[in-house]
Amino acid sequence: MSTKSGSSTTTTVHWTGSANNNLLQFDGGYEMTLLPGGMYMGYPTDIGKIVNDMDSFHLEFCWMESPGKRQRLVRTYDSAGLAVSSTYFFETKV
């Protein structure tokens, strides 16, 4: 659940999938690899096929700054594989 700062708008996202050691696989074709130090990388399950089919996609890198604070960088790529946007999030748990 996420609430935008200074707003009463809350968003809840329901994910289902499975965990195997440091790999989280979500239904719908998305994976996260958990890395040491409170970091993870998120990416489409079959990134090779997506690139081959020239579909757009996004990659995510996240790290814990301190307990209750994390930073995320999400980069979106177009069908030609060119970066079209980068979004930076600084999140605080309340």
N, C-alpha and C positions, 0 to 999 in steps of 0.2 A: 504494500500500500504506500502511496506517495502523495504528499500534499505540497503544493507549491507555496513557497514562503510568501506571507502577506496575503494569502488567498484562502478561501474555504473550499476550493476545488480539490477533491481527493480522487485519485485513480487507483484502482485495484486490478492487477494483472494476475491471472491464474495460469500457471505453467505446470505441465505434467511431463514426466519423463523418468529417466533412470540415472543412477550414479554407479560408476565403476572406478574405484580408487580416485584419481584426480580428474576424471572425465565425467562431465554431466552432459547427458544427451536428452534433449527435449523433443517432445512430439512436435511435428511441424518442421523439422529439419534445421535445428539450431543446436550448437554445442558450446560448452565452456570448458576450458582447461584450467584447473586450479593450479596456481604457481606458488612457490614459496614466498613467505613474507606478506601474505594477505593480498596477493595479486591474482588476476585471472584474465584470460583472453577469450572473447566470444566471437564466433564465426559460423557461417552456414556449414551444415554437415558435409555436403559434397561441393566444396568450393571449386574443385577442379572442373566439375560438370557445369557449374554456374559460369565460370570464366569461359569454358569451351562453348557454351550456348549463348555467350555474350549477354547475360542477364546482369542487372544491377545487383549490388549487395552491399552490406556494411560489415565492418570489423569493429570490435570494441576491446579496449584495454582498460582495466580497472586496478586501482591499488588503494589500500587502506593507509590513510595519512596518520591516523591515531584511532583509538577505540571510539566508535560512533561517528567518524568522519572518513569519507572516501571520495576519491576523485575518479572520473571516468572520461575517457576520450573515445568518441565514436566517429569513425570516418566512413563516409558513403562514397561508393564508386559507381560510375555509370556503366552502360553496356559495353563501352570500349575499354573499360578498366581504368579510366581516369578519375582521380579524386574530385568529387564535386562539392563536398562539404566536410567540415570537421566541426564537431560539437563537443564542447568541454562542459562537464558537470562537476560541481562541488556539492556533495550531499552531506547533510548532518542529520543524525538520528536524534529525534526528540522524544 
